[in-house]
């Protein structure tokens, strides 16, 4: 189950990278910063992947619990879907200064997931020597 956790976390991290691409794609398609409903289709893929990342984040949490990885990994795994949920709230609610935290939290999610994914793969390579 540790391998499933590591792979799910890797998929989550890759998904976050794709989210940045989709956000940039949406931003550059809108041009001019308009936020009317006529541009909702531009953000559809970004929104959909965000929902998928929430589910993958929950699967990372379940894998951490089932694999009995310990308190800290389980709490870190809980942070992922929690932050993704906060992202969905930030994106469409409150004044502009509140919504502006959406990309800031995205950087935190990428930093957390990316560093943790790298650490798990390094530990796996040490535990299973090549050759």
N, C-alpha and C positions, 0 to 999 in steps of 0.2 A: 504494500500500500504506500510505502515511502516513494516508490518509483511513480505511482499514479499521482501522488501529491506534487512531485517535482515536475512531471509532465504537464499537469493542469496549471501549475504556477507559470510554467514556460508559455503555455498557450495564452494565459491571462496577460502576461507581459507583452507578448507579441501583439495581442489585441489592443493593448494600450498604445503601442507604437502606431498601429493602423489608425487608431482614433485620432492621433495628432495629424496624420495625413488627411483623414476625412474632414477634420475641422478646418485645416488649411484649404482644402478643396472647396468646402462650403463658403468660407470667407472670401476666397478669390472669385467665386462665381457670383456672389451677391454684389460686389463692387459698389462702394458708396455707403456701406453700412446700413442699408435699409433693413428693417426687421418686420415688414408687413407679412401677412399670411401668404402672399403670393410667392414668397421665398421658402415656405415650409418644406417643399420637396427637396430643396438643396441640402437641408439638414437631416433628411430622413435616414440615410445610411449611418450617419454619426449617431443619431438617436437610437436606431435599431441595434447597432453594435454595443452601445452603452447598456442596453437591456440584456444583451447576450453576456457582456462582461459581468453584470450583476449575478447572473446564473452561474457562470464559470467561477466567480469569486465564492459563491456559496458552495460549489463543488470542491474548491480548494479547502474551504473550512471543514467540510465533511471528511475529506481525505485526511486532513491533519488530525481530526478527532479519532477516526477509525484506526489510523496508523499509530495512535498514541505517541505523538511527537513531543508532547510536553506542553506545559502552560504557555511559555513564550511563543512557540510556533502557532499554537491554537489562537492566541490573542492577536498575533500578527495576521493570521488567516481571517479572523473576524474583522479586522480593520479594512480589508480589501472590499468586501461587499458593502460595508458601512460607508466607506469613502465614495464608492460608486453611487450609492443612494444619495449621499449629500450632493454629489455632482448634479444629479438630475434635479434636485431642489434648487440649487444655485443657478442653474442654467436659465430657468424661466420665472424666477420669483424675485421680488424686491427691487430696490433701486439699482441703477447701473453699478454703483460701487460694490454692492453685494454680488451681483452677477459677475463682476470682474474677478471674483475669487475662483470662478469655475476653472480657468486655465492654471491658476496657482495650485489648486488642489490636484489638478491633473499631473502637474510636475511632481508633486509629493507622491502620488500613486505610482508614477513611473519610477521614481527613485526607490521607493520601498520595494516594489515588485521586481524591478531590475536588479537591484543589489542582492536581494534575497535569492532570486533565481540563479544569479552567478555564483553565489556562495554554495547553494545546494549542488550545482553541477561540479564545482571544484571539489567539494567533499566527496561526491560520488566518484570522480576520477581518482582521487587518492585512495578510496576504499576498494576500488576495482582497478588495479593496475593493468595497463595495456600489455598485450603480448602473451 
